[in-house]
Amino acid sequence: MARKLVVSVYISLDGVVQDPVGMENSGLGNWVGPYSRGPQGDEIMRRELWAADIALMGRTTYEGFAAVWPTLDDPAGFARRLNGMPKYVASTTMREATWSNTTILSSDVAAAVRRLKSAGDGDILVYGSAGLVHSLLPLGLVDQVHMLIYPTVLGRGTRLFPAGYASRLELGDLQQLGSGMVHAVYLPSATMA
């Protein structure tokens, strides 16, 4: 059985996934900060992380995570889980990875993802990483998109789906959470011509 590649994003109502916690100096600020996903949302995130045994990220997301997660102490064990699993970062500019268990994918990321998907049983979890997702979606390499939808409209910023990409999505799950948020699981079913 092949691994699933699961994209997990915080997303605004207008589709923006860029810089949700304000660490990238994008000018968007911490747009997730005013909201709470509550215990039900925490459980969804826990199940998502524990189903994976590989993390895959783009360089910007990786650098943001690598600056925080290695020293994070959380009682729920999210940091311990993420820090301990193999991590892959797609980057043509990164030369050295500072976070433990990290491999840099500097060329032919699609081929590397195909190899990772063919070996093993746990999910490959992609957090954020819009540029990486933009390259994988049109190739049919994304199996599920998990969206934690925040009830805010940003009006600008990088969106989840790349310009020109068209696809029919099948709804796999939908749950209302915390402060008016929604968790939706979509399965890309077919790229439209």
Secondary structure, 3 states (H helix, E strand, C coil): CCCCEEEEEEEECCCECCCCCCCCCCCCCCCCCCCCCHHHHHHHHHHHHHHEEEEEEEHHHHHHHHCCHHHCCCCCCHHHHHHHCCEEEECCCCCCCCCCCEEEECCCHHHHHHHHHHCCCCEEEEECCHHHHHHHHHHCCCCEEEEEEECCCCCCCCECCCCCCCEEEEEEEEEEECCCEEEEEEEEEEECC
